């Protein structure tokens, strides 16, 4: 049974993003055909690792959708 066409969902929280970011990079490098949803939860934009990289991958690859959940809004002074 082939699974190449099944969608991929990567879910991470906090520093757990590191291995999933690596998986996302591999999917991009291998020019995946399936839809990829990358979901990440972190405290706020200041703690959001790889934000620019993941956003750029989603812009460059129509098969990637990135969703982010922040625990709290960051206050500016």
PQR file with spaces between the fields and no chain letter, atoms N, CA, C, O and H, PARSE charges and radii, in Angstrom:
ATOM       1  N    UNK     1       0.840   -1.190    0.000 -0.4000 1.5000
ATOM       2  CA   UNK     1       0.000    0.000    0.000 -0.0000 2.0000
ATOM       3  C    UNK     1       0.882    1.249    0.000  0.5500 1.7000
ATOM       4  O    UNK     1       1.776    1.382    0.835 -0.5500 1.4000
ATOM       5  N    UNK     2       0.629    2.146   -0.924 -0.4000 1.5000
ATOM       6  CA   UNK     2       1.381    3.400   -1.019 -0.0000 2.0000
ATOM       7  C    UNK     2       0.755    4.457   -0.116  0.5500 1.7000
ATOM       8  O    UNK     2      -0.469    4.569   -0.037 -0.5500 1.4000
ATOM       9  H    UNK     2      -0.098    2.038   -1.602  0.4000 1.0000
ATOM      10  N    UNK     3       1.592    5.224    0.558 -0.4000 1.5000
ATOM      11  CA   UNK     3       1.112    6.292    1.434 -0.0000 2.0000
ATOM      12  C    UNK     3       1.588    7.656    0.962  0.5500 1.7000
ATOM      13  O    UNK     3       1.457    8.640    1.690 -0.5500 1.4000
ATOM      14  H    UNK     3       2.586    5.133    0.493  0.4000 1.0000
ATOM      15  N    UNK     4       2.141    7.731   -0.250 -0.4000 1.5000
ATOM      16  CA   UNK     4       2.696    8.981   -0.752 -0.0000 2.0000
ATOM      17  C    UNK     4       1.663   10.077   -0.922  0.5500 1.7000
ATOM      18  O    UNK     4       2.015   11.257   -0.938 -0.5500 1.4000
ATOM      19  H    UNK     4       2.247    6.931   -0.841  0.4000 1.0000
ATOM      20  N    UNK     5       0.400    9.713   -1.049 -0.4000 1.5000
ATOM      21  CA   UNK     5      -0.626   10.725   -1.281 -0.0000 2.0000
ATOM      22  C    UNK     5      -1.383   11.102   -0.005  0.5500 1.7000
ATOM      23  O    UNK     5      -2.234   11.991   -0.042 -0.5500 1.4000
ATOM      24  H    UNK     5       0.115    8.754   -1.036  0.4000 1.0000
ATOM      25  N    UNK     6      -1.094   10.451    1.116 -0.4000 1.5000
ATOM      26  CA   UNK     6      -1.764   10.774    2.368 -0.0000 2.0000
ATOM      27  C    UNK     6      -1.231   12.091    2.925  0.5500 1.7000
ATOM      28  O    UNK     6      -0.028   12.342    2.852 -0.5500 1.4000
ATOM      29  H    UNK     6      -0.403    9.729    1.146  0.4000 1.0000
ATOM      30  N    UNK     7      -2.104   12.943    3.484 -0.4000 1.5000
ATOM      31  CA   UNK     7      -1.635   14.204    4.058 -0.0000 2.0000
ATOM      32  C    UNK     7      -0.761   13.952    5.283  0.5500 1.7000
ATOM      33  O    UNK     7      -0.894   12.933    5.961 -0.5500 1.4000
ATOM      34  H    UNK     7      -3.081   12.739    3.544  0.4000 1.0000
ATOM      35  N    UNK     8       0.135   14.899    5.549 -0.4000 1.5000
ATOM      36  CA   UNK     8       1.035   14.832    6.701 -0.0000 2.0000
ATOM      37  C    UNK     8       0.657   15.954    7.652  0.5500 1.7000
ATOM      38  O    UNK     8       0.450   17.091    7.227 -0.5500 1.4000
ATOM      39  H    UNK     8       0.242   15.726    4.998  0.4000 1.0000
ATOM      40  N    UNK     9       0.564   15.633    8.951 -0.4000 1.5000
ATOM      41  CA   UNK     9       0.308   16.646    9.969 -0.0000 2.0000
ATOM      42  C    UNK     9       1.440   16.562   10.982  0.5500 1.7000
ATOM      43  O    UNK     9       1.680   15.510   11.574 -0.5500 1.4000
ATOM      44  H    UNK     9       0.732   14.710    9.296  0.4000 1.0000
ATOM      45  N    UNK    10       2.134   17.680   11.174 -0.4000 1.5000
ATOM      46  CA   UNK    10       3.226   17.777   12.137 -0.0000 2.0000
ATOM      47  C    UNK    10       2.776   18.723   13.248  0.5500 1.7000
ATOM      48  O    UNK    10       2.445   19.878   12.983 -0.5500 1.4000
ATOM      49  H    UNK    10       1.940   18.535   10.693  0.4000 1.0000
ATOM      50  N    UNK    11       2.762   18.236   14.496 -0.4000 1.5000
ATOM      51  CA   UNK    11       2.278   19.027   15.632 -0.0000 2.0000
ATOM      52  C    UNK    11       3.393   19.141   16.667  0.5500 1.7000
ATOM      53  O    UNK    11       3.950   18.134   17.104 -0.5500 1.4000
ATOM      54  H    UNK    11       3.031   17.297   14.711  0.4000 1.0000
ATOM      55  N    UNK    12       3.712   20.372   17.054 -0.4000 1.5000
ATOM      56  CA   UNK    12       4.772   20.579   18.038 -0.0000 2.0000
ATOM      57  C    UNK    12       4.381   21.654   19.040  0.5500 1.7000
ATOM      58  O    UNK    12       3.472   22.452   18.808 -0.5500 1.4000
ATOM      59  H    UNK    12       3.260   21.190   16.699  0.4000 1.0000
ATOM      60  N    UNK    13       5.092   21.653   20.161 -0.4000 1.5000
ATOM      61  CA   UNK    13       4.905   22.672   21.180 -0.0000 2.0000
ATOM      62  C    UNK    13       6.250   23.073   21.757  0.5500 1.7000
ATOM      63  O    UNK    13       7.092   22.222   22.044 -0.5500 1.4000
ATOM      64  H    UNK    13       5.830   21.005   20.350  0.4000 1.0000
ATOM      65  N    UNK    14       6.448   24.370   21.923 -0.4000 1.5000
ATOM      66  CA   UNK    14       7.683   24.876   22.522 -0.0000 2.0000
ATOM      67  C    UNK    14       8.918   24.426   21.772  0.5500 1.7000
ATOM      68  O    UNK    14       8.987   24.519   20.546 -0.5500 1.4000
ATOM      69  H    UNK    14       5.764   25.062   21.690  0.4000 1.0000
ATOM      70  N    UNK    15       9.909   23.929   22.533 -0.4000 1.5000
ATOM      71  CA   UNK    15      11.160   23.509   21.909 -0.0000 2.0000
ATOM      72  C    UNK    15      11.011   22.204   21.139  0.5500 1.7000
ATOM      73  O    UNK    15      11.939   21.781   20.449 -0.5500 1.4000
ATOM      74  H    UNK    15       9.853   23.853   23.529  0.4000 1.0000
ATOM      75  N    UNK    16       9.853   21.565   21.251 -0.4000 1.5000
ATOM      76  CA   UNK    16       9.582   20.348   20.493 -0.0000 2.0000
ATOM      77  C    UNK    16       9.497   20.600   18.999  0.5500 1.7000
ATOM      78  O    UNK    16       9.353   19.660   18.217 -0.5500 1.4000
ATOM      79  H    UNK    16       9.099   21.909   21.811  0.4000 1.0000
ATOM      80  N    UNK    17       9.584   21.848   18.601 -0.4000 1.5000
ATOM      81  CA   UNK    17       9.543   22.191   17.182 -0.0000 2.0000
ATOM      82  C    UNK    17      10.783   21.695   16.436  0.5500 1.7000
ATOM      83  O    UNK    17      10.713   21.433   15.235 -0.5500 1.4000
ATOM      84  H    UNK    17       9.700   22.611   19.237  0.4000 1.0000
ATOM      85  N    UNK    18      11.910   21.564   17.128 -0.4000 1.5000
ATOM      86  CA   UNK    18      13.177   21.273   16.455 -0.0000 2.0000
ATOM      87  C    UNK    18      13.142   20.006   15.601  0.5500 1.7000
ATOM      88  O    UNK    18      13.496   20.083   14.424 -0.5500 1.4000
ATOM      89  H    UNK    18      11.967   21.777   18.103  0.4000 1.0000
ATOM      90  N    UNK    19      12.736   18.847   16.120 -0.4000 1.5000
ATOM      91  CA   UNK    19      12.714   17.667   15.252 -0.0000 2.0000
ATOM      92  C    UNK    19      11.653   17.761   14.147  0.5500 1.7000
ATOM      93  O    UNK    19      11.854   17.238   13.050 -0.5500 1.4000
ATOM      94  H    UNK    19      12.448   18.784   17.075  0.4000 1.0000
ATOM      95  N    UNK    20      10.536   18.418   14.429 -0.4000 1.5000
ATOM      96  CA   UNK    20       9.501   18.538   13.404 -0.0000 2.0000
ATOM      97  C    UNK    20       9.901   19.515   12.313  0.5500 1.7000
ATOM      98  O    UNK    20       9.528   19.337   11.153 -0.5500 1.4000
ATOM      99  H    UNK    20      10.372   18.842   15.320  0.4000 1.0000
ATOM     100  N    UNK    21      10.652   20.541   12.670 -0.4000 1.5000
ATOM     101  CA   UNK    21      11.176   21.465   11.668 -0.0000 2.0000
ATOM     102  C    UNK    21      12.107   20.715   10.723  0.5500 1.7000
ATOM     103  O    UNK    21      12.090   20.942    9.513 -0.5500 1.4000
ATOM     104  H    UNK    21      10.955   20.686   13.612  0.4000 1.0000
ATOM     105  N    UNK    22      12.920   19.818   11.284 -0.4000 1.5000
ATOM     106  CA   UNK    22      13.813   19.000   10.470 -0.0000 2.0000
ATOM     107  C    UNK    22      13.009   18.100    9.522  0.5500 1.7000
ATOM     108  O    UNK    22      13.379   17.930    8.360 -0.5500 1.4000
ATOM     109  H    UNK    22      12.934   19.634   12.267  0.4000 1.0000
ATOM     110  N    UNK    23      11.925   17.533   10.016 -0.4000 1.5000
ATOM     111  CA   UNK    23      11.056   16.700    9.173 -0.0000 2.0000
ATOM     112  C    UNK    23      10.442   17.528    8.044  0.5500 1.7000
ATOM     113  O    UNK    23      10.351   17.070    6.905 -0.5500 1.4000
ATOM     114  H    UNK    23      11.624   17.670   10.960  0.4000 1.0000
ATOM     115  N    UNK    24      10.021   18.753    8.372 -0.4000 1.5000
ATOM     116  CA   UNK    24       9.452   19.635    7.353 -0.0000 2.0000
ATOM     117  C    UNK    24      10.490   19.965    6.285  0.5500 1.7000
ATOM     118  O    UNK    24      10.184   19.956    5.093 -0.5500 1.4000
ATOM     119  H    UNK    24      10.094   19.125    9.298  0.4000 1.0000
ATOM     120  N    UNK    25      11.710   20.256    6.710 -0.4000 1.5000
ATOM     121  CA   UNK    25      12.786   20.530    5.756 -0.0000 2.0000
ATOM     122  C    UNK    25      13.008   19.334    4.824  0.5500 1.7000
ATOM     123  O    UNK    25      13.219   19.513    3.624 -0.5500 1.4000
ATOM     124  H    UNK    25      11.958   20.264    7.679  0.4000 1.0000
ATOM     125  N    UNK    26      12.961   18.134    5.364 -0.4000 1.5000
ATOM     126  CA   UNK    26      13.150   16.932    4.559 -0.0000 2.0000
ATOM     127  C    UNK    26      12.024   16.773    3.544  0.5500 1.7000
ATOM     128  O    UNK    26      12.275   16.438    2.386 -0.5500 1.4000
ATOM     129  H    UNK    26      12.790   17.988    6.338  0.4000 1.0000
ATOM     130  N    UNK    27      10.798   17.009    3.966 -0.4000 1.5000
ATOM     131  CA   UNK    27       9.668   16.919    3.039 -0.0000 2.0000
ATOM     132  C    UNK    27       9.816   17.919    1.893  0.5500 1.7000
ATOM     133  O    UNK    27       9.530   17.597    0.740 -0.5500 1.4000
ATOM     134  H    UNK    27      10.595   17.281    4.906  0.4000 1.0000
ATOM     135  N    UNK    28      10.261   19.125    2.216 -0.4000 1.5000
ATOM     136  CA   UNK    28      10.471   20.151    1.185 -0.0000 2.0000
ATOM     137  C    UNK    28      11.606   19.733    0.255  0.5500 1.7000
ATOM     138  O    UNK    28      11.480   19.824   -0.966 -0.5500 1.4000
ATOM     139  H    UNK    28      10.493   19.387    3.153  0.4000 1.0000
ATOM     140  N    UNK    29      12.714   19.274    0.834 -0.4000 1.5000
ATOM     141  CA   UNK    29      13.875   18.869    0.042 -0.0000 2.0000
ATOM     142  C    UNK    29      13.525   17.735   -0.917  0.5500 1.7000
ATOM     143  O    UNK    29      14.012   17.698   -2.047 -0.5500 1.4000
ATOM     144  H    UNK    29      12.817   19.200    1.826  0.4000 1.0000
ATOM     145  N    UNK    30      12.676   16.807   -0.461 -0.4000 1.5000
ATOM     146  CA   UNK    30      12.269   15.675   -1.291 -0.0000 2.0000
ATOM     147  C    UNK    30      11.117   16.014   -2.242  0.5500 1.7000
ATOM     148  O    UNK    30      10.604   15.143   -2.945 -0.5500 1.4000
ATOM     149  H    UNK    30      12.280   16.837    0.457  0.4000 1.0000
ATOM     150  N    UNK    31      10.716   17.292   -2.254 -0.4000 1.5000
ATOM     151  CA   UNK    31       9.648   17.784   -3.134 -0.0000 2.0000
ATOM     152  C    UNK    31       8.379   16.947   -3.004  0.5500 1.7000
ATOM     153  O    UNK    31       7.863   16.402   -3.980 -0.5500 1.4000
ATOM     154  H    UNK    31      11.132   18.000   -1.683  0.4000 1.0000
ATOM     155  N    UNK    32       7.892   16.864   -1.758 -0.4000 1.5000
ATOM     156  CA   UNK    32       6.711   16.078   -1.456 -0.0000 2.0000
ATOM     157  C    UNK    32       5.513   16.511   -2.287  0.5500 1.7000
ATOM     158  O    UNK    32       5.403   17.668   -2.693 -0.5500 1.4000
ATOM     159  H    UNK    32       8.311   17.307   -0.965  0.4000 1.0000
ATOM     160  N    UNK    33       4.635   15.579   -2.528 -0.4000 1.5000
ATOM     161  CA   UNK    33       3.420   15.858   -3.299 -0.0000 2.0000
ATOM     162  C    UNK    33       2.204   16.027   -2.386  0.5500 1.7000
ATOM     163  O    UNK    33       1.237   16.694   -2.754 -0.5500 1.4000
ATOM     164  H    UNK    33       4.724   14.639   -2.198  0.4000 1.0000
ATOM     165  N    UNK    34       2.256   15.421   -1.193 -0.4000 1.5000
ATOM     166  CA   UNK    34       1.100   15.452   -0.298 -0.0000 2.0000
ATOM     167  C    UNK    34       0.975   16.796    0.418  0.5500 1.7000
ATOM     168  O    UNK    34       1.930   17.568    0.497 -0.5500 1.4000
ATOM     169  H    UNK    34       3.042   14.879   -0.894  0.4000 1.0000
ATOM     170  N    UNK    35      -0.217   17.051    0.932 -0.4000 1.5000
ATOM     171  CA   UNK    35      -0.467   18.250    1.724 -0.0000 2.0000
ATOM     172  C    UNK    35       0.193   18.084    3.088  0.5500 1.7000
ATOM     173  O    UNK    35       0.148   17.006    3.681 -0.5500 1.4000
ATOM     174  H    UNK    35      -0.993   16.423    0.868  0.4000 1.0000
ATOM     175  N    UNK    36       0.806   19.160    3.582 -0.4000 1.5000
ATOM     176  CA   UNK    36       1.457   19.146    4.886 -0.0000 2.0000
ATOM     177  C    UNK    36       0.868   20.270    5.728  0.5500 1.7000
ATOM     178  O    UNK    36       0.838   21.424    5.300 -0.5500 1.4000
ATOM     179  H    UNK    36       0.843   20.036    3.101  0.4000 1.0000
ATOM     180  N    UNK    37       0.400   19.932    6.921 -0.4000 1.5000
ATOM     181  CA   UNK    37      -0.068   20.930    7.872 -0.0000 2.0000
ATOM     182  C    UNK    37       0.899   20.930    9.036  0.5500 1.7000
ATOM     183  O    UNK    37       1.093   19.912    9.699 -0.5500 1.4000
ATOM     184  H    UNK    37       0.424   18.995    7.268  0.4000 1.0000
ATOM     185  N    UNK    38       1.507   22.087    9.279 -0.4000 1.5000
ATOM     186  CA   UNK    38       2.500   22.247   10.340 -0.0000 2.0000
ATOM     187  C    UNK    38       1.854   23.083   11.440  0.5500 1.7000
ATOM     188  O    UNK    38       1.585   24.269   11.246 -0.5500 1.4000
ATOM     189  H    UNK    38       1.349   22.915    8.740  0.4000 1.0000
ATOM     190  N    UNK    39       1.606   22.468   12.591 -0.4000 1.5000
ATOM     191  CA   UNK    39       0.940   23.138   13.714 -0.0000 2.0000
ATOM     192  C    UNK    39       1.940   23.284   14.853  0.5500 1.7000
ATOM     193  O    UNK    39       2.560   22.313   15.286 -0.5500 1.4000
ATOM     194  H    UNK    39       1.825   21.505   12.748  0.4000 1.0000
ATOM     195  N    UNK    40       2.085   24.518   15.328 -0.4000 1.5000
ATOM     196  CA   UNK    40       3.034   24.769   16.424 -0.0000 2.0000
ATOM     197  C    UNK    40       2.387   25.656   17.478  0.5500 1.7000
ATOM     198  O    UNK    40       1.698   26.625   17.160 -0.5500 1.4000
ATOM     199  H    UNK    40       1.582   25.307   14.975  0.4000 1.0000
ATOM     200  N    UNK    41       2.621   25.306   18.735 -0.4000 1.5000
ATOM     201  CA   UNK    41       2.141   26.097   19.858 -0.0000 2.0000
ATOM     202  C    UNK    41       3.339   26.530   20.690  0.5500 1.7000
ATOM     203  O    UNK    41       4.228   25.734   20.989 -0.5500 1.4000
ATOM     204  H    UNK    41       3.180   24.518   18.994  0.4000 1.0000
ATOM     205  N    UNK    42       3.343   27.799   21.054 -0.4000 1.5000
ATOM     206  CA   UNK    42       4.431   28.331   21.878 -0.0000 2.0000
ATOM     207  C    UNK    42       3.899   29.483   22.718  0.5500 1.7000
ATOM     208  O    UNK    42       2.781   29.953   22.503 -0.5500 1.4000
ATOM     209  H    UNK    42       2.620   28.446   20.810  0.4000 1.0000
ATOM     210  N    UNK    43       4.695   29.929   23.663 -0.4000 1.5000
ATOM     211  CA   UNK    43       4.233   30.953   24.598 -0.0000 2.0000
ATOM     212  C    UNK    43       3.852   32.264   23.901  0.5500 1.7000
ATOM     213  O    UNK    43       2.771   32.803   24.137 -0.5500 1.4000
ATOM     214  H    UNK    43       5.603   29.547   23.837  0.4000 1.0000
ATOM     215  N    UNK    44       4.744   32.775   23.043 -0.4000 1.5000
ATOM     216  CA   UNK    44       4.460   34.036   22.356 -0.0000 2.0000
ATOM     217  C    UNK    44       5.412   34.180   21.166  0.5500 1.7000
ATOM     218  O    UNK    44       6.206   33.280   20.892 -0.5500 1.4000
ATOM     219  H    UNK    44       5.623   32.338   22.852  0.4000 1.0000
ATOM     220  N    UNK    45       5.333   35.299   20.466 -0.4000 1.5000
ATOM     221  CA   UNK    45       6.166   35.491   19.279 -0.0000 2.0000
ATOM     222  C    UNK    45       7.659   35.529   19.605  0.5500 1.7000
ATOM     223  O    UNK    45       8.483   35.196   18.753 -0.5500 1.4000
ATOM     224  H    UNK    45       4.688   36.030   20.688  0.4000 1.0000
ATOM     225  N    UNK    46       8.013   35.928   20.815 -0.4000 1.5000
ATOM     226  CA   UNK    46       9.429   35.986   21.203 -0.0000 2.0000
ATOM     227  C    UNK    46      10.030   34.583   21.339  0.5500 1.7000
ATOM     228  O    UNK    46      11.222   34.396   21.093 -0.5500 1.4000
ATOM     229  H    UNK    46       7.343   36.198   21.506  0.4000 1.0000
ATOM     230  N    UNK    47       9.221   33.604   21.725 -0.4000 1.5000
ATOM     231  CA   UNK    47       9.702   32.231   21.907 -0.0000 2.0000
ATOM     232  C    UNK    47       9.431   31.352   20.692  0.5500 1.7000
ATOM     233  O    UNK    47       9.645   30.141   20.741 -0.5500 1.4000
ATOM     234  H    UNK    47       8.252   33.756   21.925  0.4000 1.0000
ATOM     235  N    UNK    48       8.968   31.946   19.620 -0.4000 1.5000
ATOM     236  CA   UNK    48       8.577   31.196   18.421 -0.0000 2.0000
ATOM     237  C    UNK    48       9.803   30.899   17.551  0.5500 1.7000
ATOM     238  O    UNK    48      10.197   31.710   16.713 -0.5500 1.4000
ATOM     239  H    UNK    48       8.794   32.930   19.581  0.4000 1.0000
ATOM     240  N    UNK    49      10.389   29.733   17.765 -0.4000 1.5000
ATOM     241  CA   UNK    49      11.577   29.326   17.008 -0.0000 2.0000
ATOM     242  C    UNK    49      11.222   28.984   15.567  0.5500 1.7000
ATOM     243  O    UNK    49      10.133   28.474   15.302 -0.5500 1.4000
ATOM     244  H    UNK    49      10.068   29.074   18.446  0.4000 1.0000
ATOM     245  N    UNK    50      12.111   29.255   14.653 -0.4000 1.5000
ATOM     246  CA   UNK    50      11.988   28.926   13.228 -0.0000 2.0000
ATOM     247  C    UNK    50      10.784   29.606   12.547  0.5500 1.7000
ATOM     248  O    UNK    50      10.358   29.167   11.478 -0.5500 1.4000
ATOM     249  H    UNK    50      12.995   29.669   14.868  0.4000 1.0000
ATOM     250  N    UNK    51      10.249   30.638   13.136 -0.4000 1.5000
ATOM     251  CA   UNK    51       9.052   31.288   12.590 -0.0000 2.0000
ATOM     252  C    UNK    51       9.253   31.746   11.151  0.5500 1.7000
ATOM     253  O    UNK    51       8.446   31.427   10.279 -0.5500 1.4000
ATOM     254  H    UNK    51      10.594   30.994   14.004  0.4000 1.0000
ATOM     255  N    UNK    52      10.325   32.492   10.900 -0.4000 1.5000
ATOM     256  CA   UNK    52      10.558   33.005    9.547 -0.0000 2.0000
ATOM     257  C    UNK    52      10.783   31.876    8.550  0.5500 1.7000
ATOM     258  O    UNK    52      10.305   31.934    7.417 -0.5500 1.4000
ATOM     259  H    UNK    52      10.981   32.752   11.608  0.4000 1.0000
ATOM     260  N    UNK    53      11.511   30.851    8.978 -0.4000 1.5000
ATOM     261  CA   UNK    53      11.815   29.726    8.083 -0.0000 2.0000
ATOM     262  C    UNK    53      10.547   28.958    7.693  0.5500 1.7000
ATOM     263  O    UNK    53      10.332   28.652    6.520 -0.5500 1.4000
ATOM     264  H    UNK    53      11.899   30.804    9.898  0.4000 1.0000
ATOM     265  N    UNK    54       9.722   28.656    8.683 -0.4000 1.5000
ATOM     266  CA   UNK    54       8.480   27.918    8.407 -0.0000 2.0000
ATOM     267  C    UNK    54       7.544   28.765    7.541  0.5500 1.7000
ATOM     268  O    UNK    54       6.936   28.258    6.600 -0.5500 1.4000
ATOM     269  H    UNK    54       9.897   28.904    9.635  0.4000 1.0000
ATOM     270  N    UNK    55       7.433   30.045    7.860 -0.4000 1.5000
ATOM     271  CA   UNK    55       6.586   30.933    7.046 -0.0000 2.0000
ATOM     272  C    UNK    55       7.061   30.972    5.597  0.5500 1.7000
ATOM     273  O    UNK    55       6.247   30.941    4.674 -0.5500 1.4000
ATOM     274  H    UNK    55       7.927   30.458    8.625  0.4000 1.0000
ATOM     275  N    UNK    56       8.372   31.039    5.396 -0.4000 1.5000
ATOM     276  CA   UNK    56       8.898   31.081    4.029 -0.0000 2.0000
ATOM     277  C    UNK    56       8.630   29.773    3.295  0.5500 1.7000
ATOM     278  O    UNK    56       8.310   29.781    2.107 -0.5500 1.4000
ATOM     279  H    UNK    56       9.033   31.064    6.146  0.4000 1.0000
ATOM     280  N    UNK    57       8.760   28.656    3.994 -0.4000 1.5000
ATOM     281  CA   UNK    57       8.461   27.364    3.364 -0.0000 2.0000
ATOM     282  C    UNK    57       6.994   27.292    2.939  0.5500 1.7000
ATOM     283  O    UNK    57       6.674   26.768    1.872 -0.5500 1.4000
ATOM     284  H    UNK    57       9.020   28.649    4.959  0.4000 1.0000
ATOM     285  N    UNK    58       6.114   27.818    3.774 -0.4000 1.5000
ATOM     286  CA   UNK    58       4.688   27.815    3.444 -0.0000 2.0000
ATOM     287  C    UNK    58       4.400   28.732    2.250  0.5500 1.7000
ATOM     288  O    UNK    58       3.535   28.429    1.428 -0.5500 1.4000
ATOM     289  H    UNK    58       6.373   28.244    4.641  0.4000 1.0000
ATOM     290  N    UNK    59       5.111   29.833    2.157 -0.4000 1.5000
ATOM     291  CA   UNK    59       4.943   30.742    1.018 -0.0000 2.0000
ATOM     292  C    UNK    59       5.451   30.091   -0.266  0.5500 1.7000
ATOM     293  O    UNK    59       4.822   30.197   -1.319 -0.5500 1.4000
ATOM     294  H    UNK    59       5.814   30.080    2.825  0.4000 1.0000
ATOM     295  N    UNK    60       6.591   29.419   -0.165 -0.4000 1.5000
ATOM     296  CA   UNK    60       7.234   28.823   -1.334 -0.0000 2.0000
ATOM     297  C    UNK    60       6.598   27.515   -1.798  0.5500 1.7000
ATOM     298  O    UNK    60       6.804   27.106   -2.941 -0.5500 1.4000
ATOM     299  H    UNK    60       7.102   29.333    0.691  0.4000 1.0000
ATOM     300  N    UNK    61       5.834   26.856   -0.938 -0.4000 1.5000
ATOM     301  CA   UNK    61       5.255   25.544   -1.253 -0.0000 2.0000
ATOM     302  C    UNK    61       3.754   25.553   -1.000  0.5500 1.7000
ATOM     303  O    UNK    61       3.306   25.625    0.144 -0.5500 1.4000
ATOM     304  H    UNK    61       5.667   27.188   -0.009  0.4000 1.0000
ATOM     305  N    UNK    62       2.998   25.481   -2.058 -0.4000 1.5000
ATOM     306  CA   UNK    62       1.540   25.544   -1.922 -0.0000 2.0000
ATOM     307  C    UNK    62       0.973   24.352   -1.156  0.5500 1.7000
ATOM     308  O    UNK    62      -0.174   24.412   -0.714 -0.5500 1.4000
ATOM     309  H    UNK    62       3.362   25.422   -2.988  0.4000 1.0000
ATOM     310  N    UNK    63       1.728   23.279   -0.984 -0.4000 1.5000
ATOM     311  CA   UNK    63       1.259   22.109   -0.250 -0.0000 2.0000
ATOM     312  C    UNK    63       1.409   22.243    1.265  0.5500 1.7000
ATOM     313  O    UNK    63       0.928   21.391    2.012 -0.5500 1.4000
ATOM     314  H    UNK    63       2.660   23.230   -1.343  0.4000 1.0000
ATOM     315  N    UNK    64       2.076   23.311    1.724 -0.4000 1.5000
ATOM     316  CA   UNK    64       2.320   23.485    3.159 -0.0000 2.0000
ATOM     317  C    UNK    64       1.405   24.561    3.725  0.5500 1.7000
ATOM     318  O    UNK    64       1.295   25.663    3.187 -0.5500 1.4000
ATOM     319  H    UNK    64       2.467   24.004    1.117  0.4000 1.0000
ATOM     320  N    UNK    65       0.750   24.205    4.830 -0.4000 1.5000
ATOM     321  CA   UNK    65      -0.058   25.168    5.579 -0.0000 2.0000
ATOM     322  C    UNK    65       0.512   25.210    6.992  0.5500 1.7000
ATOM     323  O    UNK    65       0.709   24.166    7.614 -0.5500 1.4000
ATOM     324  H    UNK    65       0.839   23.309    5.266  0.4000 1.0000
ATOM     325  N    UNK    66       0.775   26.404    7.499 -0.4000 1.5000
ATOM     326  CA   UNK    66       1.339   26.577    8.833 -0.0000 2.0000
ATOM     327  C    UNK    66       0.323   27.253    9.745  0.5500 1.7000
ATOM     328  O    UNK    66      -0.255   28.284    9.401 -0.5500 1.4000
ATOM     329  H    UNK    66       0.614   27.252    6.994  0.4000 1.0000
ATOM     330  N    UNK    67       0.119   26.655   10.907 -0.4000 1.5000
ATOM     331  CA   UNK    67      -0.790   27.210   11.915 -0.0000 2.0000
ATOM     332  C    UNK    67      -0.022   27.365   13.221  0.5500 1.7000
ATOM     333  O    UNK    67       0.723   26.468   13.615 -0.5500 1.4000
ATOM     334  H    UNK    67       0.589   25.817   11.187  0.4000 1.0000
ATOM     335  N    UNK    68      -0.203   28.506   13.897 -0.4000 1.5000
ATOM     336  CA   UNK    68       0.509   28.781   15.146 -0.0000 2.0000
ATOM     337  C    UNK    68      -0.482   29.206   16.210  0.5500 1.7000
ATOM     338  O    UNK    68      -1.409   29.972   15.946 -0.5500 1.4000
ATOM     339  H    UNK    68      -0.808   29.234   13.576  0.4000 1.0000
ATOM     340  N    UNK    69      -0.274   28.698   17.420 -0.4000 1.5000
ATOM     341  CA   UNK    69      -1.091   29.090   18.575 -0.0000 2.0000
ATOM     342  C    UNK    69      -0.158   29.652   19.645  0.5500 1.7000
ATOM     343  O    UNK    69       0.797   28.994   20.058 -0.5500 1.4000
ATOM     344  H    UNK    69       0.479   28.076   17.634  0.4000 1.0000
ATOM     345  N    UNK    70      -0.449   30.881   20.090 -0.4000 1.5000
ATOM     346  CA   UNK    70       0.323   31.483   21.169 -0.0000 2.0000
ATOM     347  C    UNK    70      -0.464   31.353   22.467  0.5500 1.7000
ATOM     348  O    UNK    70      -1.684   31.516   22.485 -0.5500 1.4000
ATOM     349  H    UNK    70      -1.225   31.415   19.755  0.4000 1.0000
ATOM     350  N    UNK    71       0.248   31.057   23.556 -0.4000 1.5000
ATOM     351  CA   UNK    71      -0.353   30.913   24.871 -0.0000 2.0000
ATOM     352  C    UNK    71      -0.753   32.272   25.434  0.5500 1.7000
ATOM     353  O    UNK    71      -1.810   32.421   26.047 -0.5500 1.4000
ATOM     354  H    UNK    71       1.239   30.925   23.542  0.4000 1.0000
ATOM     355  N    UNK    72       0.107   33.252   25.215 -0.4000 1.5000
ATOM     356  CA   UNK    72      -0.178   34.609   25.667 -0.0000 2.0000
ATOM     357  C    UNK    72       0.356   35.621   24.677  0.5500 1.7000
ATOM     358  O    UNK    72       1.301   35.358   23.933 -0.5500 1.4000
ATOM     359  H    UNK    72       0.966   33.131   24.716  0.4000 1.0000
ATOM     360  N    UNK    73      -0.257   36.757   24.686 -0.4000 1.5000
ATOM     361  CA   UNK    73       0.236   37.834   23.846 -0.0000 2.0000
ATOM     362  C    UNK    73       1.443   38.467   24.514  0.5500 1.7000
ATOM     363  O    UNK    73       1.500   38.576   25.739 -0.5500 1.4000
ATOM     364  H    UNK    73      -1.024   36.971   25.290  0.4000 1.0000
ATOM     365  N    UNK    74       2.382   38.872   23.726 -0.4000 1.5000
ATOM     366  CA   UNK    74       3.575   39.524   24.246 -0.0000 2.0000
ATOM     367  C    UNK    74       3.280   40.993   24.461  0.5500 1.7000
ATOM     368  O    UNK    74       2.766   41.664   23.567 -0.5500 1.4000
ATOM     369  H    UNK    74       2.336   38.783   22.731  0.4000 1.0000
ATOM     370  N    UNK    75       3.594   41.484   25.610 -0.4000 1.5000
ATOM     371  CA   UNK    75       3.356   42.902   25.908 -0.0000 2.0000
ATOM     372  C    UNK    75       4.563   43.718   25.484  0.5500 1.7000
ATOM     373  O    UNK    75       5.711   43.334   25.712 -0.5500 1.4000
ATOM     374  H    UNK    75       4.012   40.938   26.337  0.4000 1.0000
ATOM     375  N    UNK    76       4.277   44.847   24.866 -0.4000 1.5000
ATOM     376  CA   UNK    76       5.347   45.760   24.480 -0.0000 2.0000
ATOM     377  C    UNK    76       5.364   46.920   25.459  0.5500 1.7000
ATOM     378  O    UNK    76       4.322   47.333   25.968 -0.5500 1.4000
ATOM     379  H    UNK    76       3.345   45.158   24.681  0.4000 1.0000
ATOM     380  N    UNK    77       6.541   47.436   25.714 -0.4000 1.5000
ATOM     381  CA   UNK    77       6.662   48.556   26.682 -0.0000 2.0000
ATOM     382  C    UNK    77       7.127   49.795   25.976  0.5500 1.7000
ATOM     383  O    UNK    77       7.291   50.840   26.605 -0.5500 1.4000
ATOM     384  H    UNK    77       7.387   47.100   25.301  0.4000 1.0000
